[in-house]
Amino acid sequence: QQIKEAASDKAEAIKDEADKHIDAIKKQAADEANNLSSQASSIKAEADKKAEAIAQQAQAQADAVKQDARQKSDQIVQEAGKIKDSAIVDANNLANDAANKTKEIKESIAPAKTAEEAADSSQPSSH
């Protein structure tokens, strides 16, 4: 009977010791899990910050490219306008030159025609 009780007490003591050991391991595992979770949260927060910074940088670059394109487009439109205005001036000058030349030619032909007609009318017609 005493041996049974001693064995039972010994078994109880071993079980208590095992339970304490298991509880310590569970606590250690929970602490480790919390630590890892905290690290993961920190890493995620850092990654989120970096991703946001990269997104902002990309947006800034895109905005700069758009702005540059707008400026170049405006310059091209201005240059095209200047070229068009210059072409209109050149065309008007050419048209005026042509009109003046035509007038000069007509004026130089007119006296010759008049002289020719006068000469024709002074000769007797041969009927």
Residue pairs with C-beta under 8 A, 6 or more apart in sequence:
none
